[in-house]
């Protein structure tokens, strides 16, 4: 009889403790609704290693790329866990395009074209320079491939864009390039 009484008291105690936690959880849930909407890019974290987007945002040489990522609505996707390899053209690379190209792509009716071009700069994996091979093809997020040329330790992408620097990110790696990659015509 003592065992049954003890078991019932123990079960009742667990039940009461659980009920108390449930009321606290509902209060926490109520305050969670007040959190500002946004994806991973909205998380404020000044201590962890930065993701590929936060690195690009902090670079004065990538303001055109960042503006294009925002216009193409790709910031959230590239702020996620990855892993990503981003071939990031500098502002001067965009300046080499025919006059009016960037401005034209930034129009709402050209969003799909802009997304295609930007996704051609992203691989869903991490490719470090030291592991790149001459003639290697890498599948890009838009479904097309890029081809690498490696000569004397220097890497070119599609025979036109030189990798001038590489930066490790929390969700992948950024290879800074000196030309914009244009996907093959379909």
C-alpha positions, 0 to 999 in steps of 0.5 A: 500500500505504501508503494502505491501511495508513494507512486501516486504522490510522485506522479501527482508531483510530476504532473504539477511540475509539468503544468507549471512548465506548460504555463511558462512555455505559453508565456514564452510563446507569446513573447516569441510572436513579437520577434521581428520577421526575417530569415537567418540574415536578420539574426544579430550576431557580432561574435560568430564567424560571418556568413557569406552575405554578411562578409559581402555586406561588409566589403566596400568592393562588393556593393553592387553584388549586395544590391543585386542579391537584395533585388534578386531576393537571394539574401535569405537563401545565402544566409542559410547553413550552406555550404556555399562557394560564392564567386563574388565579382568586385564592383569593378567587374560589374563596371566592365559590363556593357553600359546599362546592363546592371541597371537593366537587370535591377528592374523588377521585370528582369528579376528572373534573369538577375537570379539566373546570373547570380545563381551562376556564381554559387555552388552548393558545396565548398571548393577551396583553391588548393583543391581546384584542378585544371579542367574541373567543372563545377555545377552551379545553383542555376543548373549550369557548370563553370570550368576552372583553369589552373596554371602556376597556382592561379585559378581562372573561372570560365577562362575570364575571371581570376580568383584574386582572394578567398575568404572563409565564411561560417557557411562556406567560402567566398572567392573574390573574382575580377569579372562577372560570370555570364551563364551560357545562352540557352 
